[in-house]
Amino acid sequence: MYSDSARRVGLLGGTFDPVHMGHLILAETARDTLRLDLVYFVPAASPPHKQGQIVASADDRLAMLNLALSDNSHFCISHIDLNRSGPHFTSDMVRLVRQELGQDVELWFLMGLDSLIDFPNWHEPDAIRSVARLAAATRPGYEIDFGPLEAVLPGIVHEVTLLPMPGVSIASNNLRRRIQYGSSIRYLVPETVRQYMREHQVY
C-alpha cells in the first residue's frame, strides 16, 4: 500500500466530506516546506467525534479524493482507516501506518492550527506524538497560545513545526451548506470534484 522508496512521509487525515482546495493547499505547503516525498490522505471511516455528521458515503468521498489527487504524483490515498473496524481513533491510525512504513521513514502528522489548539482533547495525543512529528498549518482567524498546550502536553512547543499556509479558509461543512442553498462552489473544490458532486447528487 505504501511506497518503499519514500523516506519522508506526511499524513493528512480527515473525513474529506468533501475534499476541497484548502486540503490540497495544506498538503502541498507541507510537502514543499518539509521536503516530503509523499503525502498520504487518509479518509476517516467513522471518527467518534463526528458521529452522525458525515454526509457522503465512504465510496463517494473516496471517489472525489481520487479525482482531486489525480494530477499530483506526490499525493496518495491510504485506505488504512476505511479498511478496519472501529472505533476509528487517529492515534490508532497513525500507529498502524508507522507499523507498515517501518521505523526508517520520517513520519509527519499534518493538521490545521485549529486542530492543534484542540489537540489535548484528542484520544491519546501522546501516542501520536510518539510515532510521528507534528506539523500545523496556520489558518486565518486562529492564533496559537502554546501555554495551555504545554501545560497539558509538556514539550509540545518544541515538537510542532508551523507551516505558513496561504490565507485560504475553506470548511467542508460550509461547502455542503452552500450546495444546499444552491450557491456556487466553483474554485473552492477541484473542478472534477464539483462535476462529480453534481452528476452523482452527493449533497
Secondary structure, DSSP 8 states (H G I E B T S, - for coil): ---SS-SEEEEEEE--TT--HHHHHHHHHHHHHHT-SEEEEEE-S--GGGTTT--S-HHHHHHHHHHHHTT-TTEEE--TTTTS-S---HHHHHHHHHHHH-TTSEEEEEEEHHHHHTGGGSSSHHHHHHHSEEEEE--TT----HHHHHHHSTTGGGTEEEE---S----HHHHHHHHHHT---BTTB-HHHHHHHHHHT--
